[in-house]
Amino acid sequence: MTIEHFIDSPPSDFSILPSLYYRYYSIAGLTLNLESDSAITDETFNTKFKKFQVDLPTADIITIRHIFSMCTPLIDDTWQLVYKKDPWAIYKRGNCWIYLGISGDEKRPDFWTAGIFDESHSRGIIYHRDNTSFLNGNNQSLTLFPTDQILLARVLADRQACYVHAAGMILHGQGILFVGHSEAGKSTTVSMLKDEGEILCDDRIIVRHWPYGFKIHGTWSHGDIPDVSNSSAPLRAIFFLEQSQENSIEPLDKKAVIRMLPFYVIKPLVTADWWEKILDLVHLISQEVPVYRLKLDRSGKVRDLLDEFLCTDPGKQ
C-alpha cells in the first residue's frame, strides 16, 4: 500500500494488518506494539530498550507498523501545513497526521521517512526508503525517528502526562524529580545518589496524573548516564536545580511553579489543543505536588540533606 493510498483510503477504523514480526514495549502505562515486515531481533534496537520490553500488552496500546518501501508523496492543497523546519514537515489531512522527514533543497526536498497517524496518534504506519538502518541494528528509537518523543509527547498529553527535561530517581520508595536544562547538574545529582536508590533516567522523565495522584515514570531518553528503568513511583517532590556554594532546600509557591515548569516541558510539536492540555496539567501539578529550589555544590553533602527531607513527614515540610 502506497502513502497516497493509505491517506486517501485508510483501512476501516485505521486498522493495521497483522505482521509476522512484532514486539511490545511498555512506558508510563502505555504499550507500544511495534510491527514490522522485517524480523525484529535482540540487536535491532539499542540495549536500553530491553528494560522496557514486555511479553503482554496493557489495555492502552499504541500500534506502529514499519514498512520499508516508500514513494514520494504528492502534496496538494488538501494538506494543511502545521510545522516545517528541517528535518521535519508536519501536515494534517482529514483525520490523519503526516510526518515527513525532509532534507535537501527547499523546493525539491528529499524524503527519507513518512509517518501517517490517526487523529489520536494511537495507530500509525511509518514508511522508510529501505531497511538498511533497521538491519544494521542498535537503533536509538522505536519509531526510527530521531526521537520517539515526537510521537509520545502527543499521545501523553491526552492522558494527563508529559515529558519533562529532568532526571528522576526512586529514593526510599518515593519519586523525586530533579529539573534543569543542560549543565544544570541533573546527571551529577543522580550520580551522587546512585547508591541511595534507583535511577529512572537522567534527562527525560514522564510525569503522569493517575486517579490516585501523580507518578514519575522512567524513559529510555537518557543523557550522560545510560542507566534507565521502566519503574515508576509516586511523585513526592520536584526540585529545580541551582548550582551554589551551599546546599539548601527552599519551597516555591504555586505561582512560581506555574511560571517555571512549562519551560522544562518537552515540546516536539506545539498546537493549541496540546498546549492547553499541558498548561492544565502544570496547574494541577502546582496544586498537588510540593516543589522546591535545590541549591547544591559538588561536595556530595546534598545526600544527607535529601535523606533528612525524605524521612520527614510531608505535612511538616
Backbone bond lengths (Angstrom), bond angles and torsions (degrees), N, CA, C in turn:
res aa  C-N    CA-C-N  psi(-1)  N-CA   C-N-CA  omega(-1)  CA-C   N-CA-C  phi
1 M - - - 1.468 - - 1.527 109.43 -
2 T 1.328 117.81 127.40 1.454 120.91 -179.18 1.522 110.44 -81.78
3 I 1.344 114.92 169.14 1.462 119.83 178.86 1.527 110.32 -59.52
4 E 1.335 117.07 -45.21 1.464 121.03 -178.06 1.520 111.46 -62.16
5 H 1.333 116.45 -43.09 1.467 119.61 179.52 1.521 110.34 -61.39
6 F 1.308 116.16 -40.80 1.464 119.32 -176.40 1.519 111.26 -68.99
7 I 1.333 117.56 -42.41 1.460 120.68 -178.77 1.523 110.62 -69.59
8 D 1.337 116.86 -42.53 1.457 120.65 -176.95 1.525 112.83 -74.82
9 S 1.326 116.75 -36.16 1.463 120.61 -176.84 1.527 110.07 -137.35
10 P 1.328 117.02 66.61 1.469 119.08 -178.67 1.516 110.76 -63.35
11 P 1.326 117.22 150.11 1.464 119.63 177.13 1.520 110.89 -56.21
12 S 1.316 115.93 154.68 1.461 121.42 -179.29 1.523 110.62 -52.50
13 D 1.347 114.82 130.18 1.463 121.26 179.02 1.534 112.04 57.64
14 F 1.347 115.23 27.02 1.463 121.47 177.71 1.527 111.19 54.16
15 S 1.313 117.23 35.31 1.459 121.08 179.03 1.515 109.88 -71.81
16 I 1.325 115.87 154.48 1.458 121.87 -179.28 1.525 108.16 -122.54
17 L 1.319 115.71 129.87 1.459 119.39 -178.13 1.519 110.87 -61.60
18 P 1.326 117.59 142.10 1.470 120.44 179.17 1.522 111.44 -58.28
19 S 1.305 115.36 150.04 1.459 121.52 179.82 1.518 109.59 -115.35
20 L 1.329 115.82 155.10 1.455 120.09 176.29 1.522 111.29 -68.23
21 Y 1.345 115.78 -27.85 1.454 120.24 -174.90 1.531 109.80 -119.83
22 Y 1.322 116.44 129.47 1.464 119.97 179.24 1.522 109.35 -157.52
23 R 1.333 115.05 155.12 1.462 122.08 173.22 1.523 108.44 -146.72
24 Y 1.331 114.96 154.48 1.449 120.99 179.62 1.530 109.59 -110.45
25 Y 1.334 114.51 138.24 1.464 121.09 176.22 1.525 107.97 -131.54
26 S 1.317 116.36 136.35 1.457 121.90 -176.09 1.522 110.75 -109.88
27 I 1.342 115.94 136.81 1.457 120.72 175.81 1.528 108.91 -154.46
28 A 1.327 116.03 125.52 1.470 123.15 174.80 1.524 113.31 52.65
29 G 1.327 117.01 38.14 1.453 120.39 178.80 1.507 114.80 86.80
30 L 1.329 117.09 -3.18 1.461 122.24 177.75 1.523 109.80 -101.78
31 T 1.332 116.30 153.09 1.455 121.22 170.41 1.513 109.00 -116.64
32 L 1.328 116.44 124.35 1.458 121.19 172.76 1.521 108.00 -91.97
33 N 1.318 115.52 113.59 1.456 122.05 176.15 1.521 107.01 -91.24
34 L 1.322 116.69 103.54 1.457 122.33 -174.45 1.523 109.03 -97.30
35 E 1.333 116.69 118.63 1.452 122.10 -179.60 1.515 109.84 -116.01
36 S 1.340 115.49 150.68 1.452 119.53 -177.14 1.521 110.51 -155.93
37 D 1.353 115.45 149.79 1.461 120.50 173.24 1.522 110.99 -81.55
38 S 1.333 116.63 -17.44 1.463 121.46 176.08 1.528 108.64 -102.34
39 A 1.315 115.94 150.29 1.458 120.79 -176.71 1.523 111.53 -62.07
40 I 1.334 116.42 135.94 1.459 122.89 175.12 1.521 107.01 -98.67
41 T 1.311 116.68 117.57 1.457 121.53 -178.60 1.524 109.99 -111.19
42 D 1.312 117.04 177.36 1.463 121.25 177.46 1.523 111.85 -67.73
43 E 1.332 116.94 -14.19 1.463 121.24 -179.50 1.526 112.74 -100.77
44 T 1.326 117.95 -6.47 1.465 120.31 -176.49 1.521 111.54 -61.15
45 F 1.329 116.33 -41.78 1.460 121.32 -177.81 1.522 110.23 -118.55
46 N 1.315 115.54 155.60 1.450 122.47 179.60 1.537 110.83 -53.20
47 T 1.306 116.45 150.15 1.466 121.11 -175.68 1.531 113.35 -61.43
48 K 1.337 117.25 -19.24 1.469 119.45 -179.89 1.524 111.71 -60.64
49 F 1.338 116.97 -26.18 1.460 120.01 -177.07 1.522 112.89 -74.95
50 K 1.316 117.54 -16.44 1.464 119.60 179.97 1.523 111.56 -62.65
51 K 1.338 116.50 -28.44 1.463 120.28 177.93 1.536 111.75 -67.17
52 F 1.340 116.15 -18.51 1.458 120.97 -174.37 1.533 112.61 -111.02
53 Q 1.317 117.19 -4.34 1.456 120.52 -179.44 1.530 110.17 -74.86
54 V 1.336 115.74 136.43 1.463 121.59 -179.77 1.524 109.15 -131.76
55 D 1.314 115.69 160.98 1.464 120.86 -178.53 1.518 112.85 -86.21
56 L 1.333 116.75 -31.33 1.459 120.81 -176.57 1.522 110.40 -129.34
57 P 1.331 117.59 146.09 1.466 120.39 -179.38 1.518 112.49 -82.01
58 T 1.312 116.03 159.75 1.460 122.14 169.70 1.525 108.08 -87.31
59 A 1.320 116.69 -177.56 1.467 120.02 -179.97 1.522 111.92 -72.41
60 D 1.318 116.40 -24.09 1.471 121.44 -176.72 1.533 108.98 -97.88
61 I 1.330 116.78 97.28 1.464 121.75 -170.89 1.525 111.34 -114.30
62 I 1.333 115.38 134.88 1.464 123.17 170.18 1.533 106.83 -109.53
63 T 1.320 117.65 118.61 1.459 121.52 -176.42 1.524 110.57 -103.99
64 I 1.328 115.18 127.10 1.464 121.70 179.66 1.525 108.39 -126.25
65 R 1.327 116.37 126.23 1.466 120.89 179.16 1.531 109.07 -113.28
66 H 1.329 116.80 124.03 1.460 121.54 176.51 1.526 109.61 -92.96
67 I 1.334 115.64 127.61 1.464 122.38 175.64 1.524 107.74 -122.42
68 F 1.329 116.31 128.47 1.462 120.17 -172.41 1.524 112.03 -103.28
69 S 1.306 115.01 57.82 1.469 123.42 170.35 1.518 106.41 -161.56
70 M 1.310 116.48 146.80 1.459 118.93 -174.43 1.526 110.15 -156.93
71 C 1.334 114.92 141.92 1.457 120.30 170.83 1.519 107.64 -113.70
72 T 1.323 117.54 158.79 1.455 121.43 -179.52 1.521 110.44 -67.64
73 P 1.325 119.02 122.01 1.468 120.36 -179.14 1.520 111.93 -68.76
74 L 1.316 115.57 148.67 1.461 121.89 178.56 1.521 108.57 -97.16
75 I 1.323 116.15 100.51 1.457 121.40 -176.10 1.516 109.58 -86.78
76 D 1.330 116.83 124.91 1.463 120.63 179.92 1.518 109.93 -129.72
77 D 1.333 117.38 -167.26 1.458 121.94 -174.48 1.524 113.28 -68.61
78 T 1.329 117.28 -12.99 1.465 119.63 179.23 1.527 111.56 -80.13
79 W 1.336 116.61 -9.61 1.467 121.43 178.30 1.529 108.29 -91.02
80 Q 1.314 117.92 117.76 1.464 122.37 178.73 1.524 109.57 -90.72
81 L 1.333 116.77 113.80 1.463 121.19 -179.61 1.526 110.01 -71.91
82 V 1.316 116.27 123.79 1.464 122.41 179.91 1.520 111.00 -103.53
83 Y 1.325 116.53 -35.52 1.465 121.07 -175.81 1.520 108.50 -157.60
84 K 1.337 116.17 139.76 1.465 118.93 175.03 1.517 110.18 -151.04
85 K 1.292 114.89 111.22 1.455 122.75 174.45 1.514 107.00 -160.90
86 D 1.332 115.39 124.08 1.458 120.67 -177.69 1.539 110.00 -45.53
87 P 1.341 119.59 124.22 1.463 127.23 17.25 1.522 115.37 -105.40
88 W 1.354 119.26 24.24 1.452 119.59 -175.74 1.518 113.01 -127.91
89 A 1.328 115.27 141.25 1.457 122.89 164.49 1.530 105.11 -126.19
90 I 1.330 116.66 123.02 1.451 121.27 -175.09 1.525 108.79 -119.06
91 Y 1.334 114.32 129.83 1.454 120.85 -176.06 1.520 110.57 -126.37
92 K 1.337 114.83 158.13 1.461 122.52 169.59 1.528 107.07 -119.36
93 R 1.326 115.91 130.91 1.464 120.17 177.67 1.522 107.91 -142.16
94 G 1.333 115.70 111.13 1.454 119.51 -175.79 1.520 109.78 62.10
95 N 1.331 116.18 -125.75 1.460 121.45 178.42 1.519 112.63 -97.38
96 C 1.315 116.77 14.48 1.464 120.88 -177.29 1.523 111.63 -110.14
97 W 1.325 115.45 141.49 1.459 123.06 166.86 1.523 107.68 -101.82
98 I 1.323 116.37 134.25 1.462 120.86 -176.06 1.525 109.24 -124.14
99 Y 1.318 116.48 122.42 1.465 123.33 -179.19 1.526 108.11 -111.97
100 L 1.320 116.72 113.45 1.453 120.99 -179.73 1.526 110.03 -108.54
101 G 1.328 116.26 121.57 1.457 120.42 173.00 1.518 108.29 -79.85
102 I 1.326 117.13 120.05 1.464 120.74 -173.40 1.523 110.80 -124.59
103 S 1.313 114.98 153.88 1.463 121.74 173.14 1.521 107.37 -159.41
104 G 1.312 115.73 161.15 1.459 119.45 176.80 1.507 113.27 94.44
105 D 1.323 116.66 -153.04 1.450 124.32 -173.76 1.527 111.65 -62.43
106 E 1.325 117.16 138.57 1.452 123.02 -178.42 1.527 112.07 -60.20
107 K 1.346 116.86 -40.66 1.461 120.24 -176.61 1.524 112.24 -81.88
108 R 1.328 116.78 -29.40 1.461 120.24 -179.96 1.531 109.02 -131.87
109 P 1.308 115.59 70.06 1.472 118.87 -175.68 1.524 112.32 -69.99
110 D 1.304 114.51 156.83 1.457 121.79 177.53 1.529 107.78 -96.72
111 F 1.324 117.57 123.96 1.457 122.01 -178.15 1.522 109.10 -95.13
112 W 1.338 116.65 122.36 1.452 119.74 -179.64 1.524 113.07 -107.17
113 T 1.328 116.91 -14.39 1.467 120.07 174.81 1.520 108.44 -160.82
114 A 1.321 115.85 158.25 1.461 121.08 177.40 1.519 108.55 -146.61
115 G 1.320 116.05 119.84 1.461 120.80 178.18 1.513 109.75 -110.44
116 I 1.325 116.99 129.09 1.465 122.63 178.81 1.510 108.04 -118.78
117 F 1.346 116.05 120.08 1.467 121.64 -175.95 1.517 110.30 -123.81
118 D 1.331 114.88 154.93 1.457 119.18 175.72 1.522 109.72 -73.62
119 E 1.334 115.52 178.71 1.460 121.20 -174.43 1.525 112.25 -56.16
120 S 1.328 117.10 -39.61 1.466 121.71 -176.25 1.522 113.44 -90.24
121 H 1.327 117.26 -0.75 1.467 122.53 -176.84 1.532 112.12 62.16
122 S 1.308 117.83 22.82 1.461 120.46 179.76 1.531 112.21 -90.57
123 R 1.324 117.74 -14.83 1.464 121.94 176.86 1.521 108.87 -139.01
124 G 1.309 116.08 138.50 1.457 118.50 179.97 1.514 113.01 -161.18
125 I 1.314 114.02 155.53 1.463 121.87 173.22 1.522 107.53 -118.47
126 I 1.323 115.79 132.07 1.462 120.62 179.09 1.522 108.20 -115.70
127 Y 1.341 114.75 118.30 1.457 121.67 179.30 1.526 109.80 -93.67
128 H 1.326 115.87 139.13 1.461 121.92 178.02 1.524 109.06 -127.63
129 R 1.327 114.91 154.21 1.470 118.80 179.63 1.520 111.49 -61.67
130 D 1.329 116.21 -40.39 1.463 120.61 178.46 1.524 107.88 -158.70
131 N 1.315 116.60 -179.69 1.467 120.43 -177.61 1.524 113.30 -104.61
132 T 1.341 116.52 21.72 1.467 120.62 -177.49 1.524 111.76 -57.76
133 S 1.339 116.71 -51.27 1.457 120.65 -179.14 1.524 110.77 -62.98
134 F 1.314 116.12 -40.36 1.453 120.95 -179.67 1.525 110.86 -60.92
135 L 1.331 116.24 -44.50 1.463 120.77 -178.27 1.524 112.38 -73.49
136 N 1.339 116.58 -30.36 1.468 119.63 179.26 1.523 111.52 -66.28
137 G 1.332 116.64 -28.59 1.455 121.02 175.31 1.511 115.09 82.64
138 N 1.328 115.80 -177.02 1.465 124.52 -179.63 1.534 112.29 57.75
139 N 1.331 116.71 32.41 1.459 120.45 179.87 1.526 110.21 -68.51
140 Q 1.335 115.55 141.84 1.462 121.66 -173.24 1.519 113.82 -91.77
141 S 1.328 117.55 -2.78 1.461 120.81 177.19 1.519 109.45 -144.88
142 L 1.330 116.10 150.20 1.463 120.74 -179.46 1.522 111.54 -75.83
143 T 1.324 117.41 -28.59 1.460 121.56 178.32 1.525 112.22 -80.42
144 L 1.333 116.21 -14.51 1.472 123.61 -169.87 1.515 111.76 66.47
145 F 1.339 117.59 10.63 1.457 122.16 167.38 1.533 107.02 -76.77
146 P 1.340 118.13 168.24 1.472 118.91 175.50 1.525 112.85 -55.05
147 T 1.334 116.85 -30.56 1.460 121.22 175.96 1.519 109.10 -153.90
148 D 1.331 117.09 145.28 1.458 121.55 176.99 1.528 111.87 -72.97
149 Q 1.320 116.89 -12.48 1.466 120.04 -179.58 1.526 111.57 -64.17
150 I 1.328 117.55 -23.68 1.463 121.87 178.20 1.517 109.89 -57.36
151 L 1.326 116.32 -41.18 1.455 121.37 178.25 1.525 111.82 -85.65
152 L 1.334 117.12 -50.62 1.459 120.97 -170.17 1.526 113.61 -67.06
153 A 1.315 117.76 -30.63 1.468 119.34 178.90 1.525 110.88 -62.37
154 R 1.339 117.09 -34.28 1.463 120.95 176.57 1.522 110.87 -70.44
155 V 1.312 116.01 -45.59 1.463 121.52 -178.01 1.528 111.43 -63.54
156 L 1.320 116.90 -41.94 1.464 121.40 -175.77 1.521 112.86 -65.32
157 A 1.327 117.07 -35.08 1.468 120.00 -177.63 1.525 111.62 -59.50
158 D 1.327 117.06 -32.17 1.463 121.16 178.65 1.523 112.15 -74.46
159 R 1.315 117.06 -7.77 1.466 122.33 -177.37 1.523 111.76 -119.40
160 Q 1.328 116.08 24.94 1.467 122.21 -178.78 1.525 110.87 53.68
161 A 1.329 115.23 52.80 1.461 120.86 -178.97 1.518 109.54 -148.25
162 C 1.335 115.08 160.83 1.458 120.29 177.87 1.522 110.01 -159.37
163 Y 1.338 115.32 159.76 1.465 121.91 168.80 1.526 108.95 -81.92
164 V 1.317 115.89 138.24 1.460 120.61 174.84 1.523 108.60 -122.43
165 H 1.338 116.30 139.16 1.460 121.71 175.97 1.520 107.06 -73.16
166 A 1.321 115.14 88.63 1.456 119.97 -171.90 1.521 109.87 -159.61
167 A 1.312 115.14 161.94 1.459 122.15 169.70 1.516 107.18 -102.61
168 G 1.331 115.14 144.73 1.451 118.91 -178.43 1.515 111.60 -131.23
169 M 1.330 115.55 143.56 1.458 121.68 178.01 1.522 110.25 -139.71
170 I 1.332 114.68 158.05 1.453 121.05 167.72 1.524 106.71 -105.53
171 L 1.329 115.78 114.80 1.457 122.64 -179.43 1.518 108.48 -121.67
172 H 1.327 116.71 122.66 1.463 121.68 -178.32 1.531 111.02 53.62
173 G 1.337 115.78 37.09 1.454 120.81 178.40 1.506 115.16 77.63
174 Q 1.325 116.75 6.25 1.459 121.45 -176.98 1.528 111.24 -116.60
175 G 1.325 115.66 141.58 1.456 120.29 179.18 1.511 111.66 -82.53
176 I 1.326 116.09 127.18 1.466 122.33 -179.89 1.517 108.91 -123.31
177 L 1.320 115.90 133.70 1.461 121.82 -178.11 1.522 109.48 -114.95
178 F 1.341 116.71 125.21 1.463 122.36 177.05 1.527 107.69 -108.99
179 V 1.322 115.89 107.69 1.465 121.74 -171.73 1.520 110.69 -96.81
180 G 1.324 115.99 138.64 1.457 119.86 176.92 1.506 111.48 172.97
181 H 1.331 116.39 152.43 1.461 121.11 175.57 1.530 109.06 -77.40
182 S 1.314 116.49 -177.30 1.466 121.25 -179.86 1.525 110.62 -55.75
183 E 1.333 115.59 141.35 1.459 124.15 179.43 1.528 113.57 71.91
184 A 1.327 117.71 8.64 1.467 119.66 179.70 1.519 111.82 -76.80
185 G 1.327 116.76 -19.78 1.458 120.07 179.46 1.517 114.17 112.24
186 K 1.338 117.65 15.72 1.468 120.26 -178.21 1.533 111.02 -62.36
187 S 1.335 116.00 -52.28 1.463 119.84 -178.44 1.521 111.43 -64.90
188 T 1.333 116.44 -38.95 1.461 120.59 178.35 1.523 110.84 -61.51
189 T 1.328 116.09 -42.36 1.464 120.77 -177.23 1.526 111.14 -65.07
190 V 1.343 117.38 -49.09 1.469 118.06 -178.18 1.532 111.37 -70.30
191 S 1.327 116.72 -26.29 1.468 119.27 175.33 1.526 110.35 -64.77
192 M 1.338 116.27 -41.89 1.460 120.76 178.62 1.526 111.55 -64.51
193 L 1.336 116.46 -29.12 1.459 121.44 -174.59 1.523 112.78 -100.97
194 K 1.323 117.11 4.94 1.465 121.62 -172.47 1.523 112.78 -54.87
195 D 1.321 116.95 -39.42 1.464 120.37 -178.18 1.530 112.97 -78.48
196 E 1.341 115.96 -7.69 1.457 120.33 -176.63 1.531 112.19 -92.28
197 G 1.333 117.54 -18.49 1.464 119.82 -175.95 1.515 112.04 -169.55
198 E 1.319 116.53 -154.05 1.466 122.55 -175.79 1.522 110.53 -113.00
199 I 1.331 116.50 126.40 1.459 121.37 175.39 1.524 108.90 -79.67
200 L 1.321 116.92 128.03 1.464 121.55 176.18 1.528 111.20 -89.61
201 C 1.296 116.65 -40.21 1.471 124.11 176.33 1.518 106.67 179.12
202 D 1.321 117.10 148.50 1.464 119.22 -175.05 1.525 113.67 -99.41
203 D 1.353 118.13 3.39 1.469 117.65 -174.87 1.526 114.70 -141.01
204 R 1.323 117.86 -31.18 1.463 121.68 -179.69 1.525 108.63 -135.67
205 I 1.323 115.88 123.89 1.455 121.72 178.48 1.531 108.24 -128.09
206 I 1.312 116.16 142.05 1.464 120.64 175.36 1.525 108.86 -95.39
207 V 1.324 115.53 127.44 1.461 122.49 173.58 1.522 106.94 -105.52
208 R 1.322 116.42 124.36 1.468 119.52 -177.05 1.522 110.31 -132.43
209 H 1.333 115.07 137.42 1.459 121.03 177.52 1.522 108.96 -92.97
210 W 1.331 115.13 121.54 1.452 122.32 177.29 1.531 108.44 -108.58
211 P 1.330 117.82 167.86 1.478 119.15 -179.69 1.523 113.30 -56.29
212 Y 1.336 117.24 -25.54 1.459 121.48 -178.80 1.527 112.83 -101.22
213 G 1.327 117.90 8.77 1.460 120.32 176.78 1.512 113.00 126.87
214 F 1.327 115.85 -174.86 1.458 121.63 -177.88 1.525 111.87 -84.34
215 K 1.340 115.03 143.65 1.460 121.98 172.66 1.520 108.49 -132.19
216 I 1.329 116.31 154.78 1.457 120.67 169.44 1.521 108.26 -107.12
217 H 1.338 114.85 145.72 1.456 122.10 -176.60 1.528 109.34 -127.92
218 G 1.314 115.54 137.55 1.460 119.78 176.98 1.517 112.11 -69.90
219 T 1.336 115.91 154.92 1.466 122.05 176.99 1.520 108.93 -132.71
220 W 1.333 115.62 170.57 1.470 120.67 177.70 1.530 112.05 -93.35
221 S 1.332 118.22 3.27 1.467 122.02 -176.91 1.521 110.28 -89.67
222 H 1.325 116.21 70.25 1.466 120.51 -174.40 1.530 111.78 -86.87
223 G 1.334 113.97 167.75 1.457 121.45 176.84 1.509 110.61 -105.58
224 D 1.340 116.66 -116.09 1.470 121.30 -177.22 1.520 113.45 -71.71
225 I 1.318 116.71 -27.62 1.469 120.82 -176.49 1.526 109.15 -101.87
226 P 1.321 118.85 120.12 1.470 120.95 -175.98 1.523 113.99 -76.38
227 D 1.327 118.34 -4.28 1.468 120.74 -179.95 1.528 110.01 -66.76
228 V 1.329 116.57 121.28 1.465 121.43 176.54 1.524 107.97 -135.42
229 S 1.317 116.13 161.00 1.457 120.59 -179.11 1.515 109.93 -152.29
230 N 1.323 115.41 147.43 1.464 121.45 175.43 1.530 111.22 -89.65
231 S 1.321 117.32 9.71 1.464 121.25 -179.39 1.527 111.11 -73.63
232 S 1.306 114.94 168.77 1.464 121.47 176.64 1.520 108.43 -147.77
233 A 1.330 115.64 166.15 1.466 120.18 179.50 1.524 108.96 -159.94
234 P 1.334 117.12 153.10 1.466 120.09 174.79 1.529 109.83 -57.44
235 L 1.320 116.21 136.78 1.459 120.94 -176.81 1.526 110.05 -80.18
236 R 1.325 115.21 108.64 1.469 121.06 -178.78 1.520 111.57 -81.86
237 A 1.344 116.72 -41.94 1.466 119.13 -175.34 1.520 110.73 -161.93
238 I 1.321 115.40 153.72 1.466 123.43 173.63 1.519 107.66 -114.32
239 F 1.333 115.69 132.01 1.459 121.47 178.32 1.524 110.12 -118.56
240 F 1.332 117.06 123.23 1.457 121.70 169.97 1.523 107.48 -86.24
241 L 1.323 116.53 121.34 1.455 121.22 -174.20 1.525 111.81 -80.46
242 E 1.315 115.01 142.67 1.461 121.25 176.00 1.529 108.80 -145.13
243 Q 1.328 117.06 122.27 1.459 121.19 176.98 1.528 109.64 -66.20
244 S 1.335 115.77 136.70 1.462 119.58 -174.73 1.516 109.80 -154.33
245 Q 1.321 115.78 173.03 1.457 121.86 174.78 1.520 111.39 -90.87
246 E 1.338 115.98 0.72 1.459 120.99 -178.12 1.527 108.95 -140.38
247 N 1.328 115.68 170.42 1.455 121.58 176.14 1.526 109.13 -115.47
248 S 1.329 115.51 124.82 1.465 118.81 -179.85 1.525 109.62 -157.94
249 I 1.339 114.79 158.13 1.463 122.45 177.10 1.519 108.04 -121.96
250 E 1.340 115.88 121.44 1.453 120.65 -177.62 1.533 109.12 -123.31
251 P 1.325 118.95 124.74 1.470 121.02 179.45 1.526 111.58 -66.59
252 L 1.339 115.42 146.34 1.459 122.03 176.23 1.525 108.97 -112.38
253 D 1.329 116.51 142.41 1.458 118.57 179.62 1.528 110.56 -80.32
254 K 1.322 116.50 168.44 1.459 122.81 -173.95 1.525 112.01 -61.05
255 K 1.326 116.90 -37.86 1.469 119.56 -179.49 1.522 111.16 -64.03
256 A 1.329 116.71 -39.07 1.460 120.31 178.79 1.521 110.68 -65.09
257 V 1.331 116.77 -38.76 1.463 120.90 179.29 1.522 110.97 -64.03
258 I 1.329 116.41 -46.35 1.468 121.06 -179.97 1.522 110.69 -62.42
259 R 1.332 116.53 -33.99 1.462 121.05 -179.93 1.526 112.24 -75.94
260 M 1.333 117.19 -37.92 1.463 120.70 -171.08 1.529 114.42 -90.14
261 L 1.328 117.24 -42.72 1.459 120.67 -169.72 1.535 114.49 -60.53
262 P 1.352 120.22 -38.18 1.467 118.66 -179.59 1.532 114.18 -57.67
263 F 1.333 118.11 -25.50 1.457 120.40 178.75 1.526 111.95 -67.66
264 Y 1.328 117.01 -18.08 1.461 121.12 -176.39 1.525 112.91 -107.27
265 V 1.326 116.60 0.58 1.460 120.52 174.25 1.525 108.87 -77.48
266 I 1.336 116.81 133.48 1.460 121.01 -179.85 1.523 109.23 -74.61
267 K 1.345 116.60 128.81 1.462 122.31 -172.16 1.539 111.16 -126.33
268 P 1.327 118.52 74.23 1.472 119.40 179.76 1.529 112.86 -63.45
269 L 1.328 116.73 -38.68 1.466 121.00 178.59 1.521 108.43 -147.33
270 V 1.324 116.10 113.71 1.458 120.92 -176.99 1.524 109.75 -98.20
271 T 1.326 116.32 122.15 1.455 122.69 170.01 1.525 107.22 -124.61
272 A 1.322 116.63 164.08 1.461 120.41 -174.23 1.530 111.50 -59.73
273 D 1.331 117.43 -44.32 1.463 119.62 -178.02 1.530 111.62 -67.54
274 W 1.353 116.31 -38.72 1.467 120.14 177.96 1.530 110.39 -64.05
275 W 1.308 116.24 -45.79 1.463 120.66 -177.13 1.529 111.33 -64.17
276 E 1.328 117.06 -36.83 1.462 120.80 178.02 1.531 110.67 -62.83
277 K 1.329 116.62 -41.83 1.469 120.71 178.66 1.533 110.87 -64.59
278 I 1.325 116.81 -40.27 1.463 120.55 -178.80 1.524 110.89 -67.49
279 L 1.316 117.23 -42.53 1.470 119.62 179.61 1.528 111.08 -64.78
280 D 1.329 117.14 -37.39 1.465 120.22 175.36 1.533 110.17 -62.76
281 L 1.339 115.63 -39.71 1.464 120.15 179.86 1.530 110.75 -66.21
282 V 1.318 116.92 -43.12 1.469 121.05 178.81 1.531 110.38 -60.87
283 H 1.311 115.94 -41.55 1.467 119.50 178.81 1.528 110.08 -62.75
284 L 1.319 117.35 -40.73 1.460 121.36 178.81 1.529 111.32 -64.99
285 I 1.326 116.31 -39.94 1.464 120.51 176.27 1.533 110.36 -59.62
286 S 1.329 115.90 -44.22 1.468 119.59 -178.55 1.522 112.03 -62.42
287 Q 1.342 116.76 -26.84 1.461 121.02 -179.20 1.530 112.61 -83.14
288 E 1.336 116.81 -29.87 1.473 119.79 -169.03 1.525 115.04 -111.76
289 V 1.339 118.16 -20.54 1.463 119.87 -172.78 1.534 110.22 -116.49
290 P 1.329 118.51 128.66 1.473 120.53 174.76 1.535 110.34 -65.88
291 V 1.313 116.01 135.45 1.466 121.51 -178.19 1.522 108.75 -127.58
292 Y 1.356 115.56 138.84 1.456 121.60 -174.79 1.519 110.68 -136.72
293 R 1.330 115.22 161.02 1.463 121.79 165.91 1.523 106.68 -98.38
294 L 1.332 115.64 123.61 1.459 120.60 179.88 1.526 108.63 -106.18
295 K 1.308 116.20 108.82 1.458 120.86 174.89 1.523 108.19 -90.72
296 L 1.323 115.72 132.08 1.462 118.01 -176.61 1.516 111.53 -146.33
297 D 1.337 114.48 146.15 1.456 120.05 171.13 1.531 107.26 -101.06
298 R 1.289 117.97 -169.28 1.461 121.07 -176.67 1.529 112.54 -103.06
299 S 1.328 116.32 17.77 1.457 119.78 -177.03 1.529 113.07 -78.34
300 G 1.329 116.17 -20.74 1.454 119.93 -176.62 1.513 113.14 92.55
301 K 1.331 117.46 -4.81 1.468 120.98 -178.38 1.527 112.34 -68.35
302 V 1.333 116.21 -13.13 1.460 119.72 178.36 1.526 111.12 -61.77
303 R 1.327 116.69 -22.35 1.468 119.71 178.81 1.527 111.46 -60.89
304 D 1.312 116.19 -44.77 1.461 119.81 179.65 1.527 110.85 -64.44
305 L 1.333 115.34 -38.18 1.455 120.34 -179.49 1.535 110.52 -64.36
306 L 1.331 116.20 -43.24 1.462 120.30 -179.42 1.527 111.63 -70.92
307 D 1.341 116.77 -37.49 1.465 119.78 176.83 1.531 110.21 -59.32
308 E 1.318 115.84 -44.55 1.462 120.16 179.32 1.526 110.68 -63.28
309 F 1.339 115.34 -40.70 1.462 120.50 179.37 1.529 111.27 -62.02
310 L 1.316 116.14 -47.26 1.468 120.88 -175.21 1.524 113.02 -71.34
311 C 1.309 116.53 -22.19 1.459 120.28 179.48 1.536 112.59 -90.66
312 T 1.317 115.68 -0.30 1.470 121.23 179.62 1.516 109.13 -94.39
313 D 1.306 117.16 141.69 1.457 122.50 175.96 1.524 109.30 -57.18
314 P 1.371 118.42 124.67 1.471 120.24 -178.67 1.520 112.96 -55.43
315 G 1.313 117.59 -30.53 1.457 120.14 -179.40 1.513 113.84 -68.54
316 K 1.356 116.59 -15.45 1.458 120.75 -179.70 1.519 112.48 -100.41
317 Q 1.317 117.49 1.91 1.473 119.98 -176.93 1.523 110.05 -96.39
